[in-house]
Amino acid sequence: MEENVVLTVPAQRAYLLVIRTALGGVALEKLTALFPTPENYAELAQMQMENGAFDDADHTLCAMEAQFPANESAWLLRLQFHVRQHHGEAVHRMVQAAPDTGIYFSKKGREQIRFWSGETRTS
């Protein structure tokens, strides 16, 4: 007799991680197409940048930004994209415009903005 196995949420995430790792980018692209969450877009864009596929990463980030315009993760990934591409002027423009984006930045996000703006903190 077969039993249905019910996985806890952490076990489901671990299982998905194993599948993503085993199948690589193609599976992640398909997963993102089926489930276009900020987390899936972020993971795909990060993987594309790590593999040097910057045109693909740009396309993924454009889709993520269109679907989640006020998402901190999308903004930080776009900043990382420009940093990795050595687009100094684009990094500068993003950092300067950050307060006007309407995005709530977490402590991590504010630290990134301070770092790339060259601002030092005295506290």
KOLFITI-912629 format. One record per atom (N, C-alpha, C, O): residue number from 1; residue in three letters; z, x, y. Coordinates in steps of 0.2 Angstrom, whole numbers, padded with zeros to 4 digits, m for minus. Atoms other than C-alpha are relative to their C-alpha. Last residue first. Example, Ala and Ser with C-alpha at 12.3 -4.5 7.8 and 13.67 -1.06 7.14 Angstrom:
// KOLFITI-912629
[2,'SER',[m0001,m0004,m0006]]
[2,'SER',[0036,0068,m0005]]
[2,'SER',[0003,m0004,0005]]
[2,'SER',[0004,m0001,0011]]
[1,'ALA',[0000,0004,m0006]]
[1,'ALA',[0039,0062,m0022]]
[1,'ALA',[0000,0004,0006]]
[1,'ALA',[0003,0009,0005]]
***
This chain:
// KOLFITI-912629
[123,'SER',[m0006,0004,0002]]
[123,'SER',[0075,0141,0281]]
[123,'SER',[0002,0002,m0007]]
[123,'SER',[0007,m0001,m0010]]
[122,'THR',[m0006,m0003,m0002]]
[122,'THR',[0062,0150,0291]]
[122,'THR',[0006,m0004,m0002]]
[122,'THR',[0010,m0005,0002]]
[121,'ARG',[m0006,0005,m0001]]
[121,'ARG',[0046,0144,0283]]
[121,'ARG',[0006,0005,0001]]
[121,'ARG',[0007,0009,m0002]]
[120,'THR',[m0006,m0002,0004]]
[120,'THR',[0030,0154,0285]]
[120,'THR',[0006,m0004,0002]]
[120,'THR',[0006,m0007,0008]]
[119,'GLU',[m0006,0002,m0003]]
[119,'GLU',[0013,0146,0290]]
[119,'GLU',[0006,0003,m0004]]
[119,'GLU',[0006,0003,m0011]]
[118,'GLY',[m0003,m0006,m0003]]
[118,'GLY',[m0002,0155,0284]]
[118,'GLY',[0007,m0001,0003]]
[118,'GLY',[0010,0004,0006]]
[117,'SER',[0000,0000,m0007]]
[117,'SER',[m0011,0139,0283]]
[117,'SER',[0002,0006,0003]]
[117,'SER',[0002,0008,0009]]
[116,'TRP',[0007,m0002,m0002]]
[116,'TRP',[m0015,0142,0265]]
[116,'TRP',[m0001,m0001,0007]]
[116,'TRP',[m0006,0002,0010]]
[115,'PHE',[0002,m0007,0003]]
[115,'PHE',[0004,0144,0260]]
[115,'PHE',[m0007,0001,0003]]
[115,'PHE',[m0009,0007,0006]]
[114,'ARG',[m0004,m0005,m0003]]
[114,'ARG',[0010,0129,0271]]
[114,'ARG',[m0003,0007,m0002]]
[114,'ARG',[m0005,0011,0003]]
[113,'ILE',[0003,0001,m0007]]
[113,'ILE',[m0003,0117,0264]]
[113,'ILE',[0003,0006,0004]]
[113,'ILE',[m0001,0009,0008]]
[112,'GLN',[0007,m0002,0000]]
[112,'GLN',[0002,0123,0246]]
[112,'GLN',[m0003,0000,0007]]
[112,'GLN',[m0007,0005,0009]]
[111,'GLU',[0000,m0008,0001]]
[111,'GLU',[0020,0121,0250]]
[111,'GLU',[m0007,0003,0000]]
[111,'GLU',[m0008,0008,0003]]
[110,'ARG',[m0002,m0003,m0006]]
[110,'ARG',[0017,0103,0257]]
[110,'ARG',[0000,0008,0000]]
[110,'ARG',[m0002,0012,0004]]
[109,'GLY',[0006,0000,m0005]]
[109,'GLY',[0008,0099,0241]]
[109,'GLY',[0001,0003,0007]]
[109,'GLY',[m0003,0007,0009]]
[108,'LYS',[0005,m0005,0003]]
[108,'LYS',[0022,0105,0230]]
[108,'LYS',[m0006,0000,0005]]
[108,'LYS',[m0009,0005,0006]]
[107,'LYS',[m0003,m0007,m0002]]
[107,'LYS',[0035,0096,0241]]
[107,'LYS',[m0005,0005,m0002]]
[107,'LYS',[m0007,0010,0001]]
[106,'SER',[m0007,m0002,0004]]
[106,'SER',[0025,0080,0238]]
[106,'SER',[0002,0007,0003]]
[106,'SER',[m0002,0010,0007]]
[105,'PHE',[m0001,m0007,0003]]
[105,'PHE',[0011,0076,0251]]
[105,'PHE',[0007,0001,m0003]]
[105,'PHE',[0012,0000,0001]]
[104,'TYR',[m0007,m0002,0000]]
[104,'TYR',[0008,0057,0256]]
[104,'TYR',[0000,0007,m0005]]
[104,'TYR',[m0002,0007,m0011]]
[103,'ILE',[m0003,m0002,0007]]
[103,'ILE',[m0010,0056,0259]]
[103,'ILE',[0007,0002,0001]]
[103,'ILE',[0009,0006,0005]]
[102,'GLY',[m0004,0006,0002]]
[102,'GLY',[m0015,0048,0276]]
[102,'GLY',[0003,0000,m0007]]
[102,'GLY',[0005,m0004,m0010]]
[101,'THR',[0003,0003,0006]]
[101,'THR',[m0028,0062,0278]]
[101,'THR',[0003,m0007,m0002]]
[101,'THR',[0000,m0011,m0005]]
[100,'ASP',[0004,0006,m0002]]
[100,'ASP',[m0023,0066,0296]]
[100,'ASP',[m0003,m0004,m0006]]
[100,'ASP',[m0007,m0009,m0005]]
[99,'PRO',[m0004,0005,m0003]]
[99,'PRO',[m0009,0078,0292]]
[99,'PRO',[m0004,m0006,0001]]
[99,'PRO',[0000,m0012,0002]]
[98,'ALA',[m0005,0003,0005]]
[98,'ALA',[m0021,0088,0280]]
[98,'ALA',[0005,m0006,0003]]
[98,'ALA',[0005,m0011,0000]]
[97,'ALA',[0001,0007,0000]]
[97,'ALA',[m0035,0091,0293]]
[97,'ALA',[0006,m0004,m0004]]
[97,'ALA',[0006,m0010,m0004]]
[96,'GLN',[0000,0002,m0007]]
[96,'GLN',[m0030,0109,0297]]
[96,'GLN',[0000,m0008,0000]]
[96,'GLN',[0004,m0011,0004]]
[95,'VAL',[m0007,m0001,m0002]]
[95,'VAL',[m0027,0113,0279]]
[95,'VAL',[0001,m0003,0007]]
[95,'VAL',[0006,m0006,0008]]
[94,'MET',[m0004,0005,0004]]
[94,'MET',[m0044,0105,0274]]
[94,'MET',[0007,0000,0002]]
[94,'MET',[0011,m0005,0003]]
[93,'ARG',[0001,0007,m0002]]
[93,'ARG',[m0053,0114,0288]]
[93,'ARG',[0004,m0005,m0003]]
[93,'ARG',[0007,m0009,0000]]
[92,'HIS',[m0004,0000,m0007]]
[92,'HIS',[m0045,0131,0284]]
[92,'HIS',[m0001,m0007,0002]]
[92,'HIS',[0004,m0010,0005]]
[91,'VAL',[m0007,0000,0001]]
[91,'VAL',[m0050,0129,0265]]
[91,'VAL',[0004,m0001,0007]]
[91,'VAL',[0008,m0005,0008]]
[90,'ALA',[m0001,0007,0003]]
[90,'ALA',[m0068,0124,0270]]
[90,'ALA',[0008,m0001,m0001]]
[90,'ALA',[0011,m0006,0000]]
[89,'GLU',[0000,0005,m0005]]
[89,'GLU',[m0069,0139,0281]]
[89,'GLU',[0002,m0007,m0002]]
[89,'GLU',[0005,m0010,0002]]
[88,'GLY',[m0005,m0001,m0005]]
[88,'GLY',[m0063,0151,0268]]
[88,'GLY',[0000,m0005,0005]]
[88,'GLY',[0006,m0008,0007]]
[87,'HIS',[0002,0003,m0006]]
[87,'HIS',[m0075,0145,0255]]
[87,'HIS',[0006,0000,0005]]
[87,'HIS',[0009,m0006,0006]]
[86,'HIS',[m0001,m0004,m0006]]
[86,'HIS',[m0070,0158,0242]]
[86,'HIS',[m0004,m0003,0006]]
[86,'HIS',[m0007,0000,0010]]
[85,'GLN',[0007,m0001,m0003]]
[85,'GLN',[m0077,0147,0228]]
[85,'GLN',[0000,0005,0006]]
[85,'GLN',[m0005,0007,0008]]
[84,'ARG',[0004,m0004,0006]]
[84,'ARG',[m0060,0148,0219]]
[84,'ARG',[m0007,0002,0002]]
[84,'ARG',[m0009,0007,m0001]]
[83,'VAL',[m0003,m0007,0001]]
[83,'VAL',[m0051,0143,0236]]
[83,'VAL',[m0004,0004,m0005]]
[83,'VAL',[m0006,0010,m0004]]
[82,'HIS',[0003,m0004,m0006]]
[82,'HIS',[m0064,0129,0239]]
[82,'HIS',[0003,0007,m0001]]
[82,'HIS',[0000,0012,0001]]
[81,'PHE',[0007,m0001,0000]]
[81,'PHE',[m0060,0121,0222]]
[81,'PHE',[m0003,0005,0005]]
[81,'PHE',[m0007,0010,0004]]
[80,'GLN',[0001,m0006,0005]]
[80,'GLN',[m0042,0124,0224]]
[80,'GLN',[m0007,0001,m0001]]
[80,'GLN',[m0009,0007,m0002]]
[79,'LEU',[m0003,m0006,m0003]]
[79,'LEU',[m0042,0113,0240]]
[79,'LEU',[m0001,0006,m0005]]
[79,'LEU',[m0004,0012,m0003]]
[78,'ARG',[0006,m0002,m0005]]
[78,'ARG',[m0053,0100,0231]]
[78,'ARG',[0002,0007,0003]]
[78,'ARG',[m0002,0011,0004]]
[77,'LEU',[0005,m0002,0004]]
[77,'LEU',[m0039,0100,0217]]
[77,'LEU',[m0006,0002,0004]]
[77,'LEU',[m0010,0007,0003]]
[76,'LEU',[m0002,m0007,0002]]
[76,'LEU',[m0026,0098,0230]]
[76,'LEU',[m0005,0004,m0005]]
[76,'LEU',[m0006,0010,m0004]]
[75,'TRP',[0001,m0004,m0006]]
[75,'TRP',[m0035,0083,0238]]
[75,'TRP',[0002,0008,m0002]]
[75,'TRP',[m0001,0012,0000]]
[74,'ALA',[0007,m0001,m0002]]
[74,'ALA',[m0038,0075,0221]]
[74,'ALA',[m0001,0005,0006]]
[74,'ALA',[m0005,0009,0006]]
[73,'SER',[0003,m0005,0005]]
[73,'SER',[m0020,0078,0216]]
[73,'SER',[m0007,0001,0001]]
[73,'SER',[m0009,0007,0000]]
[72,'GLU',[m0002,m0007,m0002]]
[72,'GLU',[m0014,0070,0232]]
[72,'GLU',[m0003,0005,m0005]]
[72,'GLU',[m0005,0010,m0003]]
[71,'ASN',[m0004,m0003,0006]]
[71,'ASN',[m0023,0054,0229]]
[71,'ASN',[0001,0007,0002]]
[71,'ASN',[m0004,0011,0003]]
[70,'ALA',[m0006,m0002,m0003]]
[70,'ALA',[m0028,0044,0245]]
[70,'ALA',[0004,0004,m0006]]
[70,'ALA',[0011,0003,m0005]]
[69,'PRO',[0000,m0004,m0006]]
[69,'PRO',[m0046,0042,0240]]
[69,'PRO',[0006,0003,0003]]
[69,'PRO',[0006,0008,0007]]
[68,'PHE',[m0007,m0001,m0002]]
[68,'PHE',[m0044,0038,0222]]
[68,'PHE',[0000,0003,0006]]
[68,'PHE',[0003,0009,0006]]
[67,'GLN',[m0004,0005,0003]]
[67,'GLN',[m0061,0031,0216]]
[67,'GLN',[0007,0000,0002]]
[67,'GLN',[0011,m0005,0002]]
[66,'ALA',[0002,0006,m0001]]
[66,'ALA',[m0071,0041,0228]]
[66,'ALA',[0004,m0006,m0003]]
[66,'ALA',[0005,m0011,0000]]
[65,'GLU',[m0002,0002,m0007]]
[65,'GLU',[m0060,0056,0227]]
[65,'GLU',[m0003,m0007,0002]]
[65,'GLU',[0000,m0010,0006]]
[64,'MET',[m0008,0001,0000]]
[64,'MET',[m0061,0056,0208]]
[64,'MET',[0002,m0002,0007]]
[64,'MET',[0006,m0007,0008]]
[63,'ALA',[m0002,0006,0004]]
[63,'ALA',[m0080,0054,0208]]
[63,'ALA',[0007,m0002,0001]]
[63,'ALA',[0009,m0007,0002]]
[62,'CYS',[0003,0005,m0004]]
[62,'CYS',[m0082,0068,0221]]
[62,'CYS',[0001,m0007,m0003]]
[62,'CYS',[0003,m0012,0001]]
[61,'LEU',[m0005,0001,m0006]]
[61,'LEU',[m0070,0079,0211]]
[61,'LEU',[m0003,m0005,0005]]
[61,'LEU',[0001,m0009,0008]]
[60,'THR',[m0006,0004,0003]]
[60,'THR',[m0080,0076,0195]]
[60,'THR',[0004,m0001,0006]]
[60,'THR',[0007,m0006,0006]]
[59,'HIS',[0002,0007,0002]]
[59,'HIS',[m0097,0081,0204]]
[59,'HIS',[0007,m0004,m0002]]
[59,'HIS',[0007,m0010,0000]]
[58,'ASP',[0002,0004,m0006]]
[58,'ASP',[m0089,0096,0212]]
[58,'ASP',[m0001,m0007,m0001]]
[58,'ASP',[0001,m0011,0002]]
[57,'ALA',[m0006,0001,m0003]]
[57,'ALA',[m0082,0102,0195]]
[57,'ALA',[0000,m0004,0007]]
[57,'ALA',[0003,m0009,0008]]
[56,'ASP',[m0003,0005,0004]]
[56,'ASP',[m0099,0100,0187]]
[56,'ASP',[0007,m0002,0003]]
[56,'ASP',[0008,m0008,0004]]
[55,'ASP',[0004,0006,m0002]]
[55,'ASP',[m0106,0111,0201]]
[55,'ASP',[0002,m0006,m0004]]
[55,'ASP',[0003,m0012,m0001]]
[54,'PHE',[m0002,0003,m0007]]
[54,'PHE',[m0092,0123,0199]]
[54,'PHE',[m0004,m0006,0002]]
[54,'PHE',[m0001,m0010,0006]]
[53,'ALA',[0005,0005,m0001]]
[53,'ALA',[m0094,0126,0180]]
[53,'ALA',[0001,m0004,0007]]
[53,'ALA',[0003,m0010,0007]]
[52,'GLY',[0005,m0002,m0005]]
[52,'GLY',[m0085,0142,0180]]
[52,'GLY',[m0005,m0005,0001]]
[52,'GLY',[m0010,m0003,0004]]
[51,'ASN',[0006,m0002,0004]]
[51,'ASN',[m0075,0138,0164]]
[51,'ASN',[m0006,0002,0005]]
[51,'ASN',[m0011,0004,0002]]
[50,'GLU',[m0002,m0006,0005]]
[50,'GLU',[m0058,0137,0173]]
[50,'GLU',[m0006,0003,m0003]]
[50,'GLU',[m0006,0009,m0005]]
[49,'MET',[m0001,m0006,m0004]]
[49,'MET',[m0067,0126,0186]]
[49,'MET',[0002,0006,m0004]]
[49,'MET',[0000,0012,m0002]]
[48,'GLN',[0006,m0002,m0002]]
[48,'GLN',[m0073,0114,0173]]
[48,'GLN',[0000,0006,0005]]
[48,'GLN',[m0004,0011,0004]]
[47,'MET',[0003,m0003,0005]]
[47,'MET',[m0056,0113,0165]]
[47,'MET',[m0007,0003,0002]]
[47,'MET',[m0009,0009,0000]]
[46,'GLN',[m0003,m0006,0001]]
[46,'GLN',[m0048,0109,0181]]
[46,'GLN',[m0003,0004,m0005]]
[46,'GLN',[m0004,0010,m0005]]
[45,'ALA',[0001,m0005,m0006]]
[45,'ALA',[m0060,0096,0185]]
[45,'ALA',[0003,0007,m0001]]
[45,'ALA',[m0001,0012,0000]]
[44,'LEU',[0007,m0002,0001]]
[44,'LEU',[m0058,0088,0168]]
[44,'LEU',[m0002,0005,0005]]
[44,'LEU',[m0005,0010,0004]]
[43,'GLU',[0000,m0004,0005]]
[43,'GLU',[m0039,0088,0169]]
[43,'GLU',[m0007,0003,m0001]]
[43,'GLU',[m0008,0009,m0003]]
[42,'ALA',[m0003,m0006,m0002]]
[42,'ALA',[m0039,0081,0186]]
[42,'ALA',[m0001,0005,m0006]]
[42,'ALA',[m0003,0011,m0004]]
[41,'TYR',[0004,m0003,m0004]]
[41,'TYR',[m0051,0067,0181]]
[41,'TYR',[0002,0007,0002]]
[41,'TYR',[m0001,0012,0002]]
[40,'ASN',[0006,m0002,0004]]
[40,'ASN',[m0041,0063,0166]]
[40,'ASN',[m0005,0003,0005]]
[40,'ASN',[m0007,0008,0003]]
[39,'GLU',[m0002,m0005,0004]]
[39,'GLU',[m0025,0062,0177]]
[39,'GLU',[m0006,0003,m0004]]
[39,'GLU',[m0006,0009,m0005]]
[38,'PRO',[m0001,m0006,m0004]]
[38,'PRO',[m0032,0052,0191]]
[38,'PRO',[0001,0006,m0005]]
[38,'PRO',[m0001,0012,m0004]]
[37,'THR',[m0006,0000,m0003]]
[37,'THR',[m0038,0039,0178]]
[37,'THR',[0001,0007,0004]]
[37,'THR',[m0003,0011,0003]]
[36,'PRO',[0001,m0004,m0006]]
[36,'PRO',[m0056,0035,0173]]
[36,'PRO',[0007,0001,0004]]
[36,'PRO',[0007,m0002,0010]]
[35,'PHE',[m0006,0001,m0004]]
[35,'PHE',[m0053,0030,0156]]
[35,'PHE',[0001,0004,0006]]
[35,'PHE',[0004,0009,0006]]
[34,'LEU',[m0003,0006,0003]]
[34,'LEU',[m0069,0028,0147]]
[34,'LEU',[0006,m0002,0004]]
[34,'LEU',[0007,m0008,0005]]
[33,'ALA',[0005,0006,m0001]]
[33,'ALA',[m0079,0040,0158]]
[33,'ALA',[0003,m0006,m0003]]
[33,'ALA',[0003,m0012,0001]]
[32,'THR',[0000,0001,m0007]]
[32,'THR',[m0064,0052,0158]]
[32,'THR',[m0004,m0006,0002]]
[32,'THR',[m0002,m0010,0006]]
[31,'LEU',[m0006,0003,m0001]]
[31,'LEU',[m0063,0051,0139]]
[31,'LEU',[0001,m0002,0007]]
[31,'LEU',[0004,m0008,0009]]
[30,'LYS',[0000,0007,0002]]
[30,'LYS',[m0081,0055,0138]]
[30,'LYS',[0006,m0004,0001]]
[30,'LYS',[0006,m0010,0003]]
[29,'GLU',[0004,0004,m0004]]
[29,'GLU',[m0079,0070,0149]]
[29,'GLU',[m0001,m0007,m0002]]
[29,'GLU',[m0001,m0012,0002]]
[28,'LEU',[m0003,0001,m0007]]
[28,'LEU',[m0064,0076,0140]]
[28,'LEU',[m0004,m0004,0005]]
[28,'LEU',[m0002,m0009,0008]]
[27,'ALA',[m0005,0005,0001]]
[27,'ALA',[m0073,0074,0123]]
[27,'ALA',[0004,m0002,0006]]
[27,'ALA',[0005,m0008,0008]]
[26,'VAL',[0004,0006,0002]]
[26,'VAL',[m0087,0084,0129]]
[26,'VAL',[0004,m0006,m0001]]
[26,'VAL',[0003,m0011,0002]]
[25,'GLY',[0003,0004,m0006]]
[25,'GLY',[m0076,0097,0137]]
[25,'GLY',[m0003,m0006,m0001]]
[25,'GLY',[m0003,m0011,0003]]
[24,'GLY',[0002,m0004,m0006]]
[24,'GLY',[m0067,0103,0121]]
[24,'GLY',[m0002,m0005,0005]]
[24,'GLY',[0000,m0011,0006]]
[23,'LEU',[0006,0002,m0001]]
[23,'LEU',[m0066,0094,0104]]
[23,'LEU',[m0003,0003,0007]]
[23,'LEU',[m0009,0003,0008]]
[22,'ALA',[0004,m0002,0005]]
[22,'ALA',[m0051,0103,0097]]
[22,'ALA',[m0007,m0002,0002]]
[22,'ALA',[m0012,0002,0000]]
[21,'THR',[0001,m0007,0001]]
[21,'THR',[m0042,0104,0113]]
[21,'THR',[m0005,0001,m0005]]
[21,'THR',[m0009,0006,m0005]]
[20,'ARG',[0004,m0003,m0006]]
[20,'ARG',[m0045,0086,0118]]
[20,'ARG',[m0001,0007,m0001]]
[20,'ARG',[m0006,0010,0000]]
[19,'ILE',[0007,0002,0001]]
[19,'ILE',[m0040,0080,0100]]
[19,'ILE',[m0004,0003,0006]]
[19,'ILE',[m0009,0006,0005]]
[18,'VAL',[0003,m0003,0006]]
[18,'VAL',[m0024,0090,0100]]
[18,'VAL',[m0007,m0002,0000]]
[18,'VAL',[m0011,0003,m0001]]
[17,'LEU',[0001,m0007,m0002]]
[17,'LEU',[m0020,0084,0118]]
[17,'LEU',[m0003,0004,m0006]]
[17,'LEU',[m0007,0008,m0004]]
[16,'LEU',[0006,0000,m0004]]
[16,'LEU',[m0023,0066,0112]]
[16,'LEU',[m0001,0007,0003]]
[16,'LEU',[m0007,0009,0003]]
[15,'TYR',[0006,0001,0004]]
[15,'TYR',[m0011,0068,0098]]
[15,'TYR',[m0006,0001,0004]]
[15,'TYR',[m0011,0004,0002]]
[14,'ALA',[0000,m0006,0004]]
[14,'ALA',[0003,0075,0110]]
[14,'ALA',[m0007,0000,m0005]]
[14,'ALA',[m0011,0005,m0005]]
[13,'ARG',[0003,m0005,m0005]]
[13,'ARG',[0000,0061,0122]]
[13,'ARG',[m0001,0006,m0004]]
[13,'ARG',[m0006,0010,m0003]]
[12,'GLN',[0007,0002,m0001]]
[12,'GLN',[0002,0048,0107]]
[12,'GLN',[m0003,0006,0005]]
[12,'GLN',[m0009,0008,0004]]
[11,'ALA',[0004,m0001,0006]]
[11,'ALA',[0018,0057,0101]]
[11,'ALA',[m0008,m0001,0001]]
[11,'ALA',[m0012,0003,m0001]]
[10,'PRO',[0001,m0007,0000]]
[10,'PRO',[0025,0056,0119]]
[10,'PRO',[m0004,0003,m0006]]
[10,'PRO',[m0008,0008,m0005]]
[9,'VAL',[0004,m0003,m0005]]
[9,'VAL',[0021,0038,0119]]
[9,'VAL',[m0001,0007,0000]]
[9,'VAL',[m0006,0010,0001]]
[8,'THR',[m0004,0001,m0006]]
[8,'THR',[0029,0034,0102]]
[8,'THR',[m0005,0003,0006]]
[8,'THR',[m0010,0006,0004]]
[7,'LEU',[m0002,m0006,m0004]]
[7,'LEU',[0017,0033,0088]]
[7,'LEU',[0003,m0002,0006]]
[7,'LEU',[0001,m0006,0010]]
[6,'VAL',[m0001,0001,m0008]]
[6,'VAL',[0016,0017,0077]]
[6,'VAL',[0003,0007,0003]]
[6,'VAL',[0008,0009,0001]]
[5,'VAL',[m0005,m0005,m0003]]
[5,'VAL',[0010,0021,0059]]
[5,'VAL',[0000,m0002,0008]]
[5,'VAL',[m0006,m0002,0011]]
[4,'ASN',[0003,m0002,m0007]]
[4,'ASN',[0002,0006,0050]]
[4,'ASN',[0006,0004,0003]]
[4,'ASN',[0012,0003,0003]]
[3,'GLU',[m0004,0002,m0006]]
[3,'GLU',[0007,0006,0032]]
[3,'GLU',[m0003,0002,0006]]
[3,'GLU',[m0006,0008,0007]]
[2,'GLU',[0001,m0004,m0006]]
[2,'GLU',[m0005,0007,0017]]
[2,'GLU',[0005,m0003,0005]]
[2,'GLU',[0006,m0009,0006]]
[1,'MET',[0000,0004,m0006]]
[1,'MET',[0000,0000,0000]]
[1,'MET',[0000,0004,0006]]
[1,'MET',[0004,0009,0007]]
***
